[in-house]
Amino acid sequence: GIRLPFLLVGLASVMMLAVTWCTFFSTAATSPMVRSSLQIKNRIGNQYDHNYDDHDDDDYDPQETPPRMSPLDLEAATTLFRKQLARISQVMEQDAAATAAAQQSSSSTTTTAVAKSPEQTYRDMTVDISPLYEIVVDALETVGAKGLYFRVFSDGELDWWFDILDRPNGKEQWVCWETHGSNLCGPHEPWWFYHYIGAITAEKLLDEGRLLWDPVTGETVQTPAEFMLKLHVTQDEEKHAVGDMSFHAQHAFLWQYVATTRPNLDRFPDDITKELCGDYYAFHKVKSPTASKIIGYECFHGMGHAIFYAVARQQMMQQYPQQMKKSLTARIQYKPSAGLILTQESWCKIYKLCQTDLSEVEGYIDDAAVRCIGGARHSVRIFSADGDMRWHYTTPTKVRNQYFDDEMEKCIKLEEQ
């Protein structure tokens, strides 16, 4: 008679605990305040967890549509990745400052000049973006390329970035925007993150042969051409709202893709260009007012970046063969304004590659060569040696361009000899 009340109380407690847990999980499944991308992926399923090669189920379809993500989860994931991106930029900035301080302290205590080793010179010219890499891969697997390019970075406004870091909006952002990547624009800035995300996207797609595009529909892309098509169509459809991010990201997507697939590039990759840019001739006059970008032109400009990047990588392979073995990955990028100086041979190779006559190829804009040279010229400026006033951000653009053109003129004269 005495035990029954205790049993009833115990049973009631268990039932209340069960209800509490059910309520918790039910709320967690719909709440926008999701704590991590892992929670989100656990709820929607993660198509990347499947082992396609070893799957024993005869009914298994490796091309099955991945599970869909709810708009609520997309909103939660967008907030999550914004926080992660802003905070990792702060970590990278602090690490860079600590490294610079250590180097300055070391040089101040050294009485005699010591020549840099190839290893040190190489390290000074490159930046390891592995911390960012992991976040971007996670984002691509969770919110997809469309979610990352057009939702996390929605309209070019970065109020959220500076709010997260509790900084006045505009100081860091506009140094990069006004100078378009300058001596004052570090790898931790949003402007460079845009590019690094594009390079990481290219590497992931090449490595895995599949990339989540839209987390809501579960749509995927299998090739770089499919990716670029989706990118350009979205830039067109959302041209009154899209920001700079996707345009800058495609430049790095192209430089990573060309340098990886054509390591011994010795002719203009017209097949790649036609496949990734040529079909968008119809878009070449479509301009995004919010981003101030013309869709078609930006793809050809990106090919100029790609030509520079591929040739620079070839040069670096000759100059630093041992160090470059570990750099054939998007995790290692050339550090802006850090001493990457082209040889005359590299200058002329870039010039020759960009001068390829594409006028007879259907789908190419008339001034494709000009756009290519423009992309290469931009690359030279943002990667050249720090302190070199030919490329310094305070030097007028017209003067900087003239230096580049003078180098190109030397190549013309060499060809005529």
Buried (B, 14 or more C-beta within 10 A) or exposed (E): EEEEEEEEEEEEEEEEEEEEEEEEEEEEBEBEEBEBBEBBBEBBBBBBEBEEEEEEEEEEEEEEEBEBBBEEBBEBBBBBBBBBBBEBBEEBBEEBEEEEEEEEEEEEEEEEEEEEEEEEBBBBBBBBBEBBBBBBBBBBBBBBBBBBBBBBBBBBEBEBBBEBBEBEBEEBBEBBBEBBBBBBBBBBBBBBBBBBBBBBBBBBBBEEEBBBBBBBEBBBBEBBBBBBBBBBEBBBEBBEBBBBBBBBBBBBBBBBBBBBBBEEBEEBBBEBBBBBBBBBEEBBEBBBEBBEBBBBBBBBBBBBBBBBBBBBBBBBBEBBEEBBEEBBBBBBBBBBBBBBEBEEBBBBBBBBBBBBEBEEBEBBBEBBBBBBBBBBBBBBBBBBBEEBEBBBBEBEEEEBBEBBEEBBEEBEEEEEE
